[in-house]
Amino acid sequence: MDAATERTSQRVVLDGVLSAARCARLAWLLRALAHTGYRPHVESLNTWEVARCDPRLLPQLVAARQVVLQAVEQAFGREAELYIEWSGLVAWGAGSGIDWHADNARDYLRQRVISAVLYLNDQGANFQGGSLLFKEGEPRAVAPRAGRLAAYGSGEADAHGVEPVARGVRHTLTVWLTDDPAHSEDRKAGGGSREGWP
């Protein structure tokens, strides 16, 4: 196990990270602007795409991902050490899911150290299925609920999957974090700071 994996192989689940009203606004943004995603029955919308479509809508997404960053830093004891590597909204429709994997399992993803998923709607009320499952360790499963944040290491120690969505659409804000400023999403956008976009 390498040093990056050792220091991030903890998991946290935090409720009330974002209010129901803010979750609903992000879900609206996702429904309004999303496009076909990276796997069947998935739609997505990243920060760059919101900026291109309508910059006036960007502040609500930037503010939410900042809340996620700060919650993760505090929970993992890594204040002022992490940068957002990628952030976006993802809609998982009926039939979508993902098998066991690690979020930094490819060479071009090695910079990812912590993964964070903020749920924007409720399992049971808005969709069925769609739990976050871990191959080993605790918690073994996380049931999505609006405002709930699940954060975990991006490496093999936290291999995970998403149970198939049986009906409805599961909405999330997904944020991958790095400790390497060269891979900061904000730096790539020209902002250069940890504080996010203007």
Residue pairs with C-beta under 8 A, 6 or more apart in sequence:
1 9
1 157
2 155
4 113
4 155
4 179
5 153
5 155
5 156
5 157
7 113
8 76
8 113
8 114
8 152
8 153
8 154
8 155
8 158
9 153
9 155
9 157
9 158
10 76
10 152
10 153
11 134
11 137
11 138
11 139
11 150
11 151
11 152
11 153
11 158
12 72
12 75
12 76
12 149
12 150
12 151
12 152
13 139
13 142
13 148
13 149
13 150
13 151
14 71
14 75
14 148
14 149
14 151
15 145
15 147
15 148
15 149
16 147
16 148
17 67
17 68
17 71
17 118
17 147
17 148
17 149
18 26
18 64
18 67
18 118
18 146
18 147
18 149
19 147
20 146
20 147
22 60
22 64
23 118
23 119
23 120
23 121
23 146
23 147
23 171
24 120
24 146
25 60
26 60
26 61
26 64
26 89
26 120
26 171
26 173
27 89
27 120
27 121
27 171
29 45
29 50
29 57
29 60
29 61
29 89
30 43
30 45
30 89
30 90
30 91
30 120
30 171
31 91
33 45
33 49
33 50
33 53
33 54
33 57
34 43
34 44
34 45
34 89
34 91
35 43
35 44
35 45
35 49
36 42
36 43
37 43
37 44
37 90
37 91
38 44
39 96
39 98
40 95
40 96
41 92
41 93
41 94
41 95
41 96
41 165
42 90
42 91
42 92
42 93
42 96
43 90
43 91
43 93
44 88
44 89
44 90
44 91
45 88
45 89
45 90
46 86
46 87
46 88
46 89
47 58
47 61
47 62
47 65
47 87
47 88
47 185
47 189
47 197
48 189
49 88
50 57
50 58
50 61
51 58
51 189
51 197
58 197
61 87
61 89
61 173
62 196
62 197
63 196
64 118
64 173
65 84
65 87
65 173
65 175
65 196
66 195
66 196
68 87
68 116
68 118
68 149
68 173
68 175
69 82
69 84
69 175
69 177
69 194
71 116
71 149
71 151
72 78
72 82
72 114
72 116
72 149
72 151
72 175
72 177
73 79
73 80
73 81
73 82
75 151
76 114
76 151
78 114
78 179
80 194
81 179
82 113
82 114
82 177
82 178
82 179
83 177
83 178
83 179
83 180
83 181
83 183
83 184
83 185
83 186
83 187
83 194
84 175
84 176
84 177
84 178
84 184
84 185
84 186
84 196
85 111
85 112
85 176
85 177
85 178
85 183
85 184
85 185
86 174
86 175
86 176
86 185
87 173
87 174
87 175
87 176
87 185
88 173
88 174
89 120
89 171
89 172
89 173
89 174
90 171
90 172
90 173
90 174
91 169
91 170
91 171
92 127
92 130
92 162
92 165
92 169
92 170
92 171
92 172
93 165
93 169
94 127
94 165
94 166
94 167
94 168
94 169
95 164
95 165
96 162
96 164
96 165
96 170
97 129
97 130
97 161
97 162
97 163
97 164
97 165
98 161
98 162
99 161
100 135
100 159
100 160
100 161
101 159
101 160
101 161
102 154
102 155
102 156
102 158
102 159
102 160
103 109
103 112
103 115
103 154
103 155
103 176
104 110
104 111
104 112
104 113
104 154
104 155
105 156
109 154
111 178
111 180
111 182
111 183
112 154
112 176
112 177
112 178
113 153
113 154
113 155
113 177
113 178
113 179
114 151
114 152
114 153
114 154
114 176
114 177
115 151
115 152
115 153
115 154
115 158
115 174
115 175
115 176
115 177
116 149
116 150
116 151
116 174
116 175
116 176
116 177
117 132
117 149
117 150
117 151
117 172
117 173
117 174
117 175
118 147
118 148
118 149
118 172
118 173
118 174
118 175
119 144
119 145
119 146
119 147
119 148
119 149
119 150
119 170
119 171
119 172
120 146
120 171
120 172
120 173
121 127
121 144
121 146
121 169
121 170
121 171
122 144
122 145
122 146
123 129
123 130
123 131
123 143
123 144
123 145
123 170
126 168
126 169
126 170
126 171
127 144
127 165
127 166
127 167
127 168
127 169
127 170
128 165
128 166
128 167
128 168
129 163
129 164
129 165
129 166
129 167
129 170
130 144
130 162
130 163
130 164
130 165
130 170
131 141
131 142
131 143
131 144
131 162
131 163
132 141
132 142
132 144
132 150
132 160
132 161
132 162
132 163
133 140
133 141
133 160
133 161
133 162
133 163
134 140
134 141
134 152
134 158
134 159
134 160
135 159
135 160
135 161
136 159
137 157
137 158
141 163
142 148
142 150
144 170
144 172
152 158
152 160
154 176
154 177
178 184
181 187
184 192
184 194
186 192
186 193
186 194
186 195
186 196
186 197
189 197
191 197
191 198
